[in-house]
Amino acid sequence: MLLLTVAAGLLLVNPAPASAAAWQKWGAWKTRNSSTAGAFKCRLYIEAVTTGSRILFTGAMQCTKPVNGLIYVNSVPGTGGLHTGNCVQPTEVCTVSWYENNPSGSQDWHAATTGYQSAVEIPSVNIVFRA
């Protein structure tokens, strides 16, 4: 489940079923500075949660100020291809989520989130797991 700590407390996105297995990882903060927003930081997130014979993938970008950004999230294997999120001044977090079928029930997966803020790359984050 995507769990973010924000100034107002905790924000829970995509709650996972109690029996689900989950893998998640935050990337490193990237410090930025702009003439309009001033100093701020952004980071990326990737998560995978099993739900029966499917896997719910979620990628996210979190910034400390409402700035524009772009995220790309993908998984291998998978049929969904590259999933894109256009983050237009998100107040807390920008997410992209989708399901992939996992018919074999036991295979190796690799999922990653890459992102950019004003054409500057935010450090990518990835997970490797077996589900």
N, CA, C and O atoms as a MOPAC input file, in Angstrom:
PM7 MOZYME 1SCF
protein

 N      0.83300 1    -1.16200 1     0.00000 1
 C      0.00000 1     0.00000 1     0.00000 1
 C      0.88100 1     1.22900 1     0.00000 1
 O      1.91100 1     1.25600 1     0.67300 1
 N      0.49900 1     2.22300 1    -0.72800 1
 C      1.25000 1     3.46700 1    -0.78900 1
 C      0.92000 1     4.28500 1     0.43700 1
 O     -0.22400 1     4.70000 1     0.62400 1
 N      1.91800 1     4.51900 1     1.27600 1
 C      1.72800 1     5.23200 1     2.52100 1
 C      2.67300 1     6.41800 1     2.53200 1
 O      3.89200 1     6.24800 1     2.53800 1
 N      2.12100 1     7.59400 1     2.53500 1
 C      2.91600 1     8.80900 1     2.48700 1
 C      2.74700 1     9.59400 1     3.77600 1
 O      1.63700 1     9.72400 1     4.29200 1
 N      3.83700 1    10.11000 1     4.28600 1
 C      3.77900 1    10.99200 1     5.43900 1
 C      3.77100 1    12.41700 1     4.92400 1
 O      4.69400 1    12.83500 1     4.22500 1
 N      2.75200 1    13.15000 1     5.25900 1
 C      2.62000 1    14.53800 1     4.82000 1
 C      2.43300 1    15.41700 1     6.04600 1
 O      2.25600 1    14.91800 1     7.15800 1
 N      2.47400 1    16.70800 1     5.84100 1
 C      2.38900 1    17.64700 1     6.94800 1
 C      1.13300 1    17.42400 1     7.80000 1
 O      1.18200 1    17.58000 1     9.02000 1
 N      0.02400 1    17.06400 1     7.17700 1
 C     -1.23500 1    16.90200 1     7.89400 1
 C     -1.36300 1    15.53800 1     8.57000 1
 O     -2.33100 1    15.31200 1     9.29600 1
 N     -0.42200 1    14.62800 1     8.35600 1
 C     -0.51000 1    13.29600 1     8.94300 1
 C     -0.14400 1    12.24800 1     7.92600 1
 O      0.84300 1    12.39500 1     7.20500 1
 N     -0.93100 1    11.18600 1     7.85800 1
 C     -0.65800 1    10.10100 1     6.93000 1
 C     -1.67500 1    10.08600 1     5.80700 1
 O     -2.86500 1    10.30600 1     6.03100 1
 N     -1.20500 1     9.82800 1     4.60300 1
 C     -2.06600 1     9.71100 1     3.43800 1
 C     -1.94300 1     8.29100 1     2.93100 1
 O     -0.83800 1     7.85500 1     2.60800 1
 N     -3.03400 1     7.55600 1     2.85100 1
 C     -3.02700 1     6.16900 1     2.42400 1
 C     -3.66300 1     6.08200 1     1.04600 1
 O     -4.81300 1     6.48000 1     0.86000 1
 N     -2.91300 1     5.56200 1     0.08000 1
 C     -3.39400 1     5.41600 1    -1.28900 1
 C     -3.34600 1     3.94400 1    -1.63600 1
 O     -2.38700 1     3.26500 1    -1.27000 1
 N     -4.35000 1     3.42700 1    -2.33200 1
 C     -4.40500 1     2.03000 1    -2.75900 1
 C     -4.20200 1     1.05900 1    -1.60000 1
 O     -3.21600 1     0.32200 1    -1.59800 1
 N     -5.09500 1     1.03300 1    -0.62100 1
 C     -4.91100 1     0.10900 1     0.49200 1
 C     -4.88400 1    -1.33900 1     0.01300 1
 O     -5.69700 1    -1.73800 1    -0.82100 1
 N     -3.95700 1    -2.11400 1     0.53700 1
 C     -3.79300 1    -3.50500 1     0.12000 1
 C     -4.66400 1    -4.41700 1     0.97200 1
 O     -4.89000 1    -4.14000 1     2.15000 1
 N     -5.16000 1    -5.51800 1     0.37500 1
 C     -5.88300 1    -6.50800 1     1.16700 1
 C     -4.96400 1    -7.08300 1     2.24900 1
 O     -3.74500 1    -7.11100 1     2.07900 1
 N     -5.54000 1    -7.53400 1     3.34600 1
 C     -4.74000 1    -8.04100 1     4.45800 1
 C     -3.87200 1    -9.22400 1     4.05200 1
 O     -2.79500 1    -9.40000 1     4.62200 1
 N     -4.29100 1   -10.03800 1     3.09400 1
 C     -3.53800 1   -11.22400 1     2.69600 1
 C     -2.53700 1   -10.95100 1     1.58200 1
 O     -1.87500 1   -11.87900 1     1.11800 1
 N     -2.41200 1    -9.73600 1     1.15100 1
 C     -1.55300 1    -9.40700 1     0.01400 1
 C     -0.08100 1    -9.34700 1     0.41200 1
 O      0.26900 1    -8.97900 1     1.53300 1
 N      0.77600 1    -9.72600 1    -0.55700 1
 C      2.21600 1    -9.51700 1    -0.39900 1
 C      2.54700 1    -8.19300 1    -1.07500 1
 O      1.94000 1    -7.84600 1    -2.08900 1
 N      3.50100 1    -7.45200 1    -0.52400 1
 C      3.81100 1    -6.14100 1    -1.09400 1
 C      5.31200 1    -5.87400 1    -1.07400 1
 O      6.02900 1    -6.30600 1    -0.17200 1
 N      5.75700 1    -5.16000 1    -2.08000 1
 C      7.13100 1    -4.70800 1    -2.20500 1
 C      7.06700 1    -3.22700 1    -2.50800 1
 O      6.25000 1    -2.79600 1    -3.32100 1
 N      7.92600 1    -2.43000 1    -1.85900 1
 C      7.87100 1    -0.98100 1    -2.05600 1
 C      9.24000 1    -0.36600 1    -1.79500 1
 O     10.07100 1    -0.92600 1    -1.08000 1
 N      9.44700 1     0.80300 1    -2.39700 1
 C     10.72400 1     1.49000 1    -2.20000 1
 C     10.59200 1     2.96000 1    -2.57600 1
 O      9.98500 1     3.30000 1    -3.59200 1
 N     11.16600 1     3.82900 1    -1.74400 1
 C     11.27600 1     5.25200 1    -2.04400 1
 C     12.64400 1     5.52500 1    -2.63800 1
 O     13.62200 1     4.88300 1    -2.25300 1
 N     12.73300 1     6.46700 1    -3.56900 1
 C     14.00500 1     6.90600 1    -4.11400 1
 C     14.58600 1     8.03700 1    -3.28300 1
 O     13.96300 1     8.51400 1    -2.33400 1
 N     15.77700 1     8.45400 1    -3.64900 1
 C     16.45400 1     9.54700 1    -2.94500 1
 C     15.80900 1    10.88500 1    -3.30100 1
 O     15.28000 1    11.05600 1    -4.39900 1
 N     15.85700 1    11.82300 1    -2.37000 1
 C     15.36500 1    13.17700 1    -2.62000 1
 C     16.30400 1    13.88300 1    -3.58700 1
 O     17.52100 1    13.71700 1    -3.50700 1
 N     15.74800 1    14.66600 1    -4.49500 1
 C     16.51600 1    15.51600 1    -5.41000 1
 C     16.16300 1    16.95700 1    -5.05800 1
 O     15.00000 1    17.35100 1    -5.14300 1
 N     17.15600 1    17.73900 1    -4.66600 1
 C     16.93500 1    19.13900 1    -4.31900 1
 C     16.90200 1    19.97600 1    -5.59000 1
 O     17.74900 1    19.82800 1    -6.47100 1
 N     15.91600 1    20.85200 1    -5.66900 1
 C     15.73000 1    21.69600 1    -6.84800 1
 C     15.53800 1    23.13800 1    -6.37600 1
 O     15.28500 1    23.39200 1    -5.19800 1
 N     15.66300 1    24.06400 1    -7.30700 1
 C     15.43700 1    25.46700 1    -7.00800 1
 C     14.89800 1    26.12500 1    -8.27400 1
 O     15.45100 1    25.94300 1    -9.35900 1
 N     13.83700 1    26.87600 1    -8.13500 1
 C     13.28500 1    27.57700 1    -9.29400 1
 C     12.96100 1    29.01300 1    -8.90400 1
 O     12.79200 1    29.33600 1    -7.72800 1
 N     12.88000 1    29.85500 1    -9.90700 1
 C     12.60400 1    31.26700 1    -9.64100 1
 C     11.18100 1    31.48500 1    -9.13300 1
 O     10.91900 1    32.45800 1    -8.42600 1
 N     10.25200 1    30.58100 1    -9.49000 1
 C      8.86300 1    30.75800 1    -9.05000 1
 C      8.54200 1    29.99500 1    -7.76500 1
 O      7.81100 1    30.50600 1    -6.91700 1
 N      9.07500 1    28.78300 1    -7.60600 1
 C      8.74300 1    27.96800 1    -6.43300 1
 C      9.76800 1    28.08400 1    -5.31700 1
 O      9.48000 1    27.72100 1    -4.17600 1
 N     10.95200 1    28.58000 1    -5.62300 1
 C     12.01000 1    28.61600 1    -4.61600 1
 C     12.63000 1    27.24000 1    -4.45700 1
 O     12.59100 1    26.43400 1    -5.38700 1
 N     13.19400 1    26.96200 1    -3.30800 1
 C     13.84100 1    25.67600 1    -3.04600 1
 C     12.78500 1    24.61900 1    -2.70800 1
 O     11.82700 1    24.90000 1    -1.98900 1
 N     12.96800 1    23.40700 1    -3.23000 1
 C     12.07500 1    22.28600 1    -2.94000 1
 C     12.80900 1    20.99100 1    -3.24800 1
 O     13.91100 1    21.00200 1    -3.79500 1
 N     12.17800 1    19.86400 1    -2.88600 1
 C     12.74800 1    18.54200 1    -3.14500 1
 C     11.67200 1    17.65100 1    -3.75300 1
 O     10.48200 1    17.82900 1    -3.49100 1
 N     12.10500 1    16.68500 1    -4.57100 1
 C     11.20600 1    15.68000 1    -5.13600 1
 C     11.84200 1    14.29900 1    -4.99300 1
 O     13.06500 1    14.16600 1    -4.95700 1
 N     10.99000 1    13.27200 1    -4.91300 1
 C     11.45500 1    11.88900 1    -4.89800 1
 C     10.41200 1    11.00300 1    -5.55200 1
 O      9.25700 1    11.39500 1    -5.71500 1
 N     10.83900 1     9.79400 1    -5.92700 1
 C      9.97100 1     8.83500 1    -6.61700 1
 C      9.71300 1     7.62300 1    -5.73600 1
 O     10.42800 1     7.37100 1    -4.76600 1
 N      8.66100 1     6.87000 1    -6.10200 1
 C      8.22200 1     5.71100 1    -5.33000 1
 C      7.77300 1     4.62700 1    -6.29900 1
 O      7.24700 1     4.92200 1    -7.37200 1
 N      7.98500 1     3.36100 1    -5.91500 1
 C      7.45500 1     2.22900 1    -6.68700 1
 C      6.91200 1     1.20600 1    -5.69500 1
 O      7.45200 1     1.02300 1    -4.60400 1
 N      5.84000 1     0.55200 1    -6.09800 1
 C      5.20700 1    -0.43400 1    -5.23600 1
 C      4.53400 1    -1.50100 1    -6.08000 1
 O      4.04500 1    -1.21900 1    -7.17400 1
 N      4.50700 1    -2.72900 1    -5.57300 1
 C      3.77100 1    -3.82400 1    -6.18000 1
 C      3.04900 1    -4.58300 1    -5.07400 1
 O      3.64300 1    -4.91900 1    -4.04900 1
 N      1.75600 1    -4.85200 1    -5.28900 1
 C      0.94000 1    -5.55000 1    -4.29900 1
 C      0.19600 1    -6.67100 1    -5.01300 1
 O     -0.48000 1    -6.42600 1    -6.01200 1
 N      0.31300 1    -7.90100 1    -4.51200 1
 C     -0.41400 1    -9.01200 1    -5.11300 1
 C     -1.87200 1    -8.96000 1    -4.68000 1
 O     -2.18300 1    -8.68900 1    -3.52000 1
 N     -2.75800 1    -9.22300 1    -5.63400 1
 C     -4.19600 1    -9.31400 1    -5.35700 1
 C     -4.72200 1   -10.50900 1    -6.13900 1
 O     -5.16300 1   -10.37100 1    -7.28100 1
 N     -4.67200 1   -11.67300 1    -5.52100 1
 C     -5.06800 1   -12.89300 1    -6.21500 1
 C     -4.06700 1   -13.22900 1    -7.31000 1
 O     -2.86900 1   -13.33900 1    -7.04600 1
 N     -4.55300 1   -13.39200 1    -8.54500 1
 C     -3.65900 1   -13.71400 1    -9.66500 1
 C     -3.21200 1   -12.45300 1   -10.40800 1
 O     -2.72300 1   -12.53600 1   -11.53400 1
 N     -3.37700 1   -11.30000 1    -9.78700 1
 C     -2.93500 1   -10.03800 1   -10.39600 1
 C     -1.99100 1    -9.30900 1    -9.45100 1
 O     -1.92000 1    -9.59900 1    -8.25700 1
 N     -1.26800 1    -8.35100 1   -10.02800 1
 C     -0.38000 1    -7.49800 1    -9.24500 1
 C     -0.76000 1    -6.05200 1    -9.52900 1
 O     -0.87200 1    -5.64400 1   -10.68500 1
 N     -0.95500 1    -5.28600 1    -8.47100 1
 C     -1.23700 1    -3.86200 1    -8.59600 1
 C      0.08000 1    -3.11000 1    -8.49200 1
 O      0.75100 1    -3.16200 1    -7.46100 1
 N      0.45100 1    -2.40800 1    -9.56200 1
 C      1.66300 1    -1.59800 1    -9.57500 1
 C      1.29200 1    -0.13400 1    -9.37200 1
 O      0.30800 1     0.34600 1    -9.93400 1
 N      2.07900 1     0.57100 1    -8.57100 1
 C      1.87400 1     2.00100 1    -8.35100 1
 C      3.22300 1     2.70000 1    -8.36000 1
 O      4.14600 1     2.30600 1    -7.64600 1
 N      3.32600 1     3.73200 1    -9.16600 1
 C      4.49600 1     4.59600 1    -9.16900 1
 C      4.04400 1     5.98400 1    -8.75000 1
 O      2.89800 1     6.36300 1    -8.99400 1
 N      4.93100 1     6.74400 1    -8.12200 1
 C      4.53000 1     8.05800 1    -7.62600 1
 C      5.70000 1     9.03000 1    -7.61200 1
 O      6.86600 1     8.63900 1    -7.56400 1
 N      5.34700 1    10.31700 1    -7.65500 1
 C      6.29800 1    11.39500 1    -7.43300 1
 C      5.76300 1    12.23900 1    -6.29200 1
 O      4.58500 1    12.59900 1    -6.27400 1
 N      6.62700 1    12.55500 1    -5.34200 1
 C      6.25800 1    13.42000 1    -4.22700 1
 C      7.22100 1    14.59900 1    -4.22000 1
 O      8.43700 1    14.41200 1    -4.27900 1
 N      6.68900 1    15.79300 1    -4.14700 1
 C      7.50900 1    17.00700 1    -4.05900 1
 C      7.06500 1    17.80900 1    -2.84200 1
 O      5.92100 1    17.70800 1    -2.40000 1
 N      7.97800 1    18.59900 1    -2.31300 1
 C      7.67100 1    19.38500 1    -1.11500 1
 C      6.93100 1    20.67400 1    -1.43600 1
 O      6.45000 1    21.35400 1    -0.52900 1
 N      6.83400 1    21.01900 1    -2.71900 1
 C      6.04200 1    22.17400 1    -3.15800 1
 C      5.26100 1    21.76300 1    -4.40400 1
 O      5.67200 1    20.83000 1    -5.09300 1
 N      4.14500 1    22.43400 1    -4.71400 1
 C      3.34500 1    22.07000 1    -5.89800 1
 C      4.03100 1    22.51500 1    -7.19700 1
 O      3.86000 1    23.64700 1    -7.64900 1
 N      4.80700 1    21.60500 1    -7.78300 1
 C      5.51500 1    21.87500 1    -9.03200 1
 C      5.11400 1    20.83000 1   -10.06500 1
 O      4.61900 1    19.76200 1    -9.70300 1
 N      5.32000 1    21.12200 1   -11.33800 1
 C      4.99200 1    20.18500 1   -12.40900 1
 C      6.07100 1    19.11900 1   -12.53300 1
 O      7.24000 1    19.36100 1   -12.23100 1
 N      5.66500 1    17.94300 1   -12.97900 1
 C      6.61100 1    16.85300 1   -13.19100 1
 C      6.01800 1    15.81200 1   -14.11300 1
 O      4.85100 1    15.90100 1   -14.49500 1
 N      6.81700 1    14.82900 1   -14.46800 1
 C      6.39800 1    13.75000 1   -15.35500 1
 C      6.99500 1    12.45700 1   -14.83900 1
 O      8.19400 1    12.39900 1   -14.56800 1
 N      6.16900 1    11.39900 1   -14.69600 1
 C      6.68500 1    10.11100 1   -14.25000 1
 C      6.38100 1     9.03100 1   -15.27800 1
 O      5.37600 1     9.08100 1   -15.98700 1
 N      7.28000 1     8.05400 1   -15.33700 1
 C      7.13300 1     6.88000 1   -16.18900 1
 C      7.28600 1     5.65700 1   -15.29500 1
 O      8.24500 1     5.55400 1   -14.52900 1
 N      6.32900 1     4.72700 1   -15.39700 1
 C      6.35300 1     3.52900 1   -14.56700 1
 C      6.18300 1     2.32100 1   -15.47200 1
 O      5.31700 1     2.31900 1   -16.34600 1
 N      7.01200 1     1.28000 1   -15.26800 1
 C      6.84100 1     0.06700 1   -16.06000 1
 C      7.15600 1    -1.16200 1   -15.22800 1
 O      7.72700 1    -1.07300 1   -14.14100 1
 N      6.76500 1    -2.32900 1   -15.77400 1
 C      7.03600 1    -3.60200 1   -15.12100 1
 C      7.43500 1    -4.61600 1   -16.18700 1
 O      6.96500 1    -4.56100 1   -17.32300 1
 N      8.30900 1    -5.54300 1   -15.80000 1
 C      8.74500 1    -6.62500 1   -16.67800 1
 C      8.71200 1    -7.90400 1   -15.85900 1
 O      9.30300 1    -7.91100 1   -14.77900 1
 N      8.06200 1    -9.00100 1   -16.29000 1
 C      7.27500 1    -9.02600 1   -17.52200 1
 C      6.00300 1    -8.21300 1   -17.33900 1
 O      5.75500 1    -7.66900 1   -16.26200 1
 N      5.23800 1    -8.13500 1   -18.33900 1
 C      3.98500 1    -7.39700 1   -18.27100 1
 C      3.54600 1    -7.00200 1   -19.65800 1
 O      4.36000 1    -6.88000 1   -20.57300 1
 N      2.26400 1    -6.80500 1   -19.80500 1
 C      1.71400 1    -6.46200 1   -21.11600 1
 C      1.29500 1    -5.00300 1   -21.18100 1
 O      0.91900 1    -4.51100 1   -22.24400 1
 N      1.35700 1    -4.31300 1   -20.05700 1
 C      0.84000 1    -2.95300 1   -20.00000 1
 C      1.73800 1    -1.88900 1   -20.59100 1
 O      1.28600 1    -0.76700 1   -20.82000 1
 N      3.01000 1    -2.20900 1   -20.84600 1
 C      3.92200 1    -1.21800 1   -21.40200 1
 C      4.27500 1    -0.13300 1   -20.40800 1
 O      4.20000 1    -0.32700 1   -19.19500 1
 N      4.66100 1     1.00900 1   -20.94000 1
 C      5.07300 1     2.14800 1   -20.13200 1
 C      3.85000 1     2.97000 1   -19.74500 1
 O      3.04600 1     3.33600 1   -20.60300 1
 N      3.71200 1     3.25500 1   -18.46700 1
 C      2.58900 1     4.04500 1   -17.96400 1
 C      3.11200 1     5.42200 1   -17.57500 1
 O      4.10000 1     5.53800 1   -16.85000 1
 N      2.44700 1     6.45900 1   -18.05800 1
 C      2.91700 1     7.82800 1   -17.89600 1
 C      1.95500 1     8.62900 1   -17.03000 1
 O      0.73700 1     8.49200 1   -17.14300 1
 N      2.51500 1     9.46300 1   -16.16900 1
 C      1.71800 1    10.36500 1   -15.35900 1
 C      2.21800 1    11.78400 1   -15.52600 1
 O      3.40100 1    12.06200 1   -15.32700 1
 N      1.32000 1    12.67900 1   -15.89000 1
 C      1.65100 1    14.09100 1   -16.00900 1
 C      1.24100 1    14.76300 1   -14.70800 1
 O      0.05400 1    14.95400 1   -14.44500 1
 N      2.21700 1    15.11800 1   -13.90600 1
 C      1.96400 1    15.68200 1   -12.58700 1
 C      1.89000 1    17.19900 1   -12.70300 1
 O      2.91800 1    17.87100 1   -12.79100 1
 N      0.68500 1    17.73000 1   -12.70300 1
 C      0.48700 1    19.16700 1   -12.85800 1
 C      0.27100 1    19.78300 1   -11.48700 1
 O     -0.83000 1    19.73600 1   -10.93900 1
 N      1.31100 1    20.35100 1   -10.94600 1
 C      1.30300 1    20.98700 1    -9.63500 1
 C      0.54600 1    20.18100 1    -8.58700 1
 O     -0.41100 1    20.67800 1    -7.99300 1
 N      0.97300 1    18.92500 1    -8.35300 1
 C      0.28800 1    18.13600 1    -7.32100 1
 C      0.51300 1    18.75000 1    -5.95200 1
 O      1.59800 1    19.25500 1    -5.66300 1
 N     -0.50100 1    18.70700 1    -5.11500 1
 C     -0.36500 1    19.28800 1    -3.78500 1
 C      0.40200 1    18.36400 1    -2.84800 1
 O      1.06700 1    18.84600 1    -1.93100 1
 N      0.33100 1    17.06700 1    -3.04900 1
 C      1.05500 1    16.13800 1    -2.18400 1
 C      1.81200 1    15.08200 1    -2.98400 1
 O      3.03000 1    14.96100 1    -2.85000 1
 N      1.10100 1    14.31300 1    -3.81500 1
 C      1.71600 1    13.19900 1    -4.53000 1
 C      0.96500 1    12.96500 1    -5.84100 1
 O     -0.24400 1    13.17700 1    -5.92500 1
 N      1.68600 1    12.53500 1    -6.83700 1
 C      1.10900 1    12.20700 1    -8.14600 1
 C      1.34400 1    10.71400 1    -8.36400 1
 O      2.48100 1    10.25500 1    -8.25100 1
 N      0.29900 1     9.94800 1    -8.67200 1
 C      0.44500 1     8.49600 1    -8.80400 1
 C     -0.03400 1     7.98900 1   -10.15400 1
 O     -0.86100 1     8.61100 1   -10.82000 1
 N      0.50800 1     6.84300 1   -10.53400 1
 C      0.06600 1     6.06700 1   -11.68700 1
 C     -0.07600 1     4.63300 1   -11.19400 1
 O      0.86600 1     4.08400 1   -10.62300 1
 N     -1.25400 1     4.01000 1   -11.40900 1
 C     -1.49600 1     2.64300 1   -10.96100 1
 C     -2.14100 1     1.82600 1   -12.06200 1
 O     -2.89300 1     2.35400 1   -12.88000 1
 N     -1.84200 1     0.52800 1   -12.07900 1
 C     -2.48600 1    -0.39600 1   -13.00900 1
 C     -2.27200 1    -1.82600 1   -12.52500 1
 O     -1.39500 1    -2.09500 1   -11.70400 1
 N     -3.08800 1    -2.73400 1   -13.04600 1
 C     -2.99000 1    -4.15400 1   -12.72000 1
 C     -2.32300 1    -4.90800 1   -13.86600 1
 O     -2.51600 1    -4.58900 1   -15.03900 1
 N     -1.52500 1    -5.92500 1   -13.49400 1
 C     -0.96600 1    -6.87400 1   -14.45000 1
 C     -1.40600 1    -8.26300 1   -14.01300 1
 O     -1.42400 1    -8.56400 1   -12.81900 1
 N     -1.76000 1    -9.11000 1   -14.97600 1
 C     -2.07300 1   -10.49600 1   -14.67100 1
 C     -0.79000 1   -11.24500 1   -14.33200 1
 O      0.26700 1   -10.98000 1   -14.90400 1
 N     -0.89300 1   -12.16200 1   -13.41600 1
 C      0.23100 1   -13.00300 1   -13.02100 1
 C     -0.23200 1   -14.45300 1   -13.06400 1
 O     -0.32000 1   -15.10400 1   -12.02300 1
 N     -0.53400 1   -14.97200 1   -14.26900 1
 C     -1.16400 1   -16.28500 1   -14.37200 1
 C     -0.30300 1   -17.43500 1   -13.87000 1
 O     -0.83800 1   -18.42200 1   -13.36700 1
 N      1.00300 1   -17.33400 1   -13.99300 1
 C      1.84200 1   -18.44900 1   -13.55300 1
 C      1.92600 1   -18.51200 1   -12.03500 1
 O      2.19900 1   -19.57000 1   -11.46900 1
 N      1.69200 1   -17.38100 1   -11.37700 1
 C      1.70300 1   -17.35000 1    -9.92900 1
 C      3.08100 1   -17.36300 1    -9.30200 1
 O      3.20600 1   -17.20100 1    -8.08800 1
 N      4.12000 1   -17.55100 1   -10.10200 1
 C      5.47400 1   -17.54800 1    -9.56000 1
 C      6.46400 1   -17.20400 1   -10.67300 1
 O      6.90000 1   -18.07600 1   -11.42400 1
 N      6.80300 1   -15.94300 1   -10.76500 1
 C      7.78500 1   -15.50200 1   -11.74200 1
 C      8.49900 1   -14.26600 1   -11.21800 1
 O      8.02100 1   -13.60100 1   -10.29900 1
 N      9.63800 1   -13.96700 1   -11.80800 1
 C     10.41500 1   -12.81100 1   -11.39800 1
 C      9.86900 1   -11.55900 1   -12.06200 1
 O      9.54200 1   -11.56900 1   -13.24800 1
 N      9.77100 1   -10.47600 1   -11.28900 1
 C      9.27300 1    -9.19000 1   -11.77100 1
 C     10.30300 1    -8.10400 1   -11.48600 1
 O     11.07200 1    -8.19400 1   -10.52900 1
 N     10.30400 1    -7.10300 1   -12.31100 1
 C     11.11500 1    -5.89900 1   -12.10400 1
 C     10.19800 1    -4.71600 1   -12.41400 1
 O      9.59000 1    -4.66400 1   -13.48300 1
 N     10.09900 1    -3.77900 1   -11.49400 1
 C      9.26100 1    -2.59900 1   -11.70100 1
 C     10.08800 1    -1.35900 1   -11.36400 1
 O     10.91600 1    -1.37700 1   -10.45300 1
 N      9.84700 1    -0.28700 1   -12.11300 1
 C     10.64300 1     0.92500 1   -11.91700 1
 C      9.81000 1     2.17700 1   -12.15200 1
 O      8.85000 1     2.17400 1   -12.92200 1
 N     10.20300 1     3.23900 1   -11.47200 1
 C      9.64300 1     4.57200 1   -11.70400 1
 C     10.80000 1     5.50400 1   -12.04100 1
 O     11.78800 1     5.57000 1   -11.31000 1
 N     10.67100 1     6.21800 1   -13.14700 1
 C     11.60200 1     7.28200 1   -13.49100 1
 C     10.78900 1     8.56200 1   -13.58900 1
 O      9.58600 1     8.51300 1   -13.84700 1
 N     11.42700 1     9.69700 1   -13.38900 1
 C     10.67000 1    10.93400 1   -13.42400 1
 C     11.54000 1    12.14700 1   -13.65900 1
 O     12.75800 1    12.12500 1   -13.48200 1
 N     10.86600 1    13.20300 1   -14.06500 1
 C     11.54200 1    14.46200 1   -14.38300 1
 C     10.74900 1    15.62000 1   -13.81700 1
 O      9.51900 1    15.58800 1   -13.77600 1
 N     11.46000 1    16.63600 1   -13.38300 1
 C     10.84900 1    17.88500 1   -12.95200 1
 C     11.57100 1    18.98000 1   -13.71400 1
 O     12.76300 1    19.20700 1   -13.50300 1
 N     10.84800 1    19.66400 1   -14.60500 1
 C     11.43200 1    20.69600 1   -15.47400 1
 C     12.67500 1    20.18900 1   -16.18800 1
 O     13.71900 1    20.84100 1   -16.16700 1
 N     12.56400 1    19.02800 1   -16.81800 1
 C     13.61100 1    18.39400 1   -17.62500 1
 C     14.82700 1    17.95100 1   -16.81900 1
 O     15.84900 1    17.59700 1   -17.40700 1
 N     14.74600 1    17.96000 1   -15.49100 1
 C     15.82500 1    17.46200 1   -14.63600 1
 C     15.38300 1    16.11500 1   -14.07700 1
 O     14.30100 1    16.00000 1   -13.50000 1
 N     16.22800 1    15.09200 1   -14.25100 1
 C     15.87000 1    13.75600 1   -13.80100 1
 C     15.89700 1    13.65100 1   -12.28100 1
 O     16.82700 1    14.11400 1   -11.62100 1
 N     14.84500 1    13.02600 1   -11.74300 1
 C     14.76500 1    12.69600 1   -10.32900 1
 C     15.34400 1    11.27900 1   -10.20300 1
 O     15.07000 1    10.45000 1   -11.07100 1
 N     16.12700 1    10.96300 1    -9.17000 1
 C     16.71800 1     9.62200 1    -9.07200 1
 C     15.66400 1     8.50900 1    -9.18700 1
 O     14.67400 1     8.48900 1    -8.45600 1
 N     15.90700 1     7.59400 1   -10.11900 1
 C     14.97800 1     6.48200 1   -10.36200 1
 C     14.94800 1     5.53300 1    -9.17400 1
 O     15.86500 1     5.50100 1    -8.35300 1
 N     13.87300 1     4.76300 1    -9.10600 1
 C     13.71900 1     3.76900 1    -8.04500 1
 C     13.16700 1     2.49700 1    -8.67400 1
 O     12.31200 1     2.56200 1    -9.55800 1
 N     13.65400 1     1.32900 1    -8.22000 1
 C     13.15000 1     0.07100 1    -8.77500 1
 C     13.11700 1    -1.01400 1    -7.70900 1
 O     13.80200 1    -0.94200 1    -6.68900 1
 N     12.29900 1    -2.01700 1    -7.98200 1
 C     12.19100 1    -3.18800 1    -7.11100 1
 C     12.26800 1    -4.42700 1    -7.97900 1
 O     11.83200 1    -4.42000 1    -9.13000 1
 N     12.82200 1    -5.48700 1    -7.42400 1
 C     12.87100 1    -6.78900 1    -8.07300 1
 C     12.28400 1    -7.78100 1    -7.07500 1
 O     12.69300 1    -7.81500 1    -5.91400 1
 N     11.32700 1    -8.58500 1    -7.52300 1
 C     10.66800 1    -9.50400 1    -6.59700 1
 C     10.14000 1   -10.71800 1    -7.35800 1
 O     10.10300 1   -10.73500 1    -8.58800 1
 N      9.73900 1   -11.72000 1    -6.60400 1
 C      9.14800 1   -12.94900 1    -7.18000 1
 C      7.73000 1   -13.08000 1    -6.64600 1
 O      7.50200 1   -13.06800 1    -5.43700 1
 N      6.78800 1   -13.20500 1    -7.56300 1
 C      5.37800 1   -13.34100 1    -7.15900 1
 C      4.67000 1   -14.29700 1    -8.09800 1
 O      3.47600 1   -14.55100 1    -7.93500 1

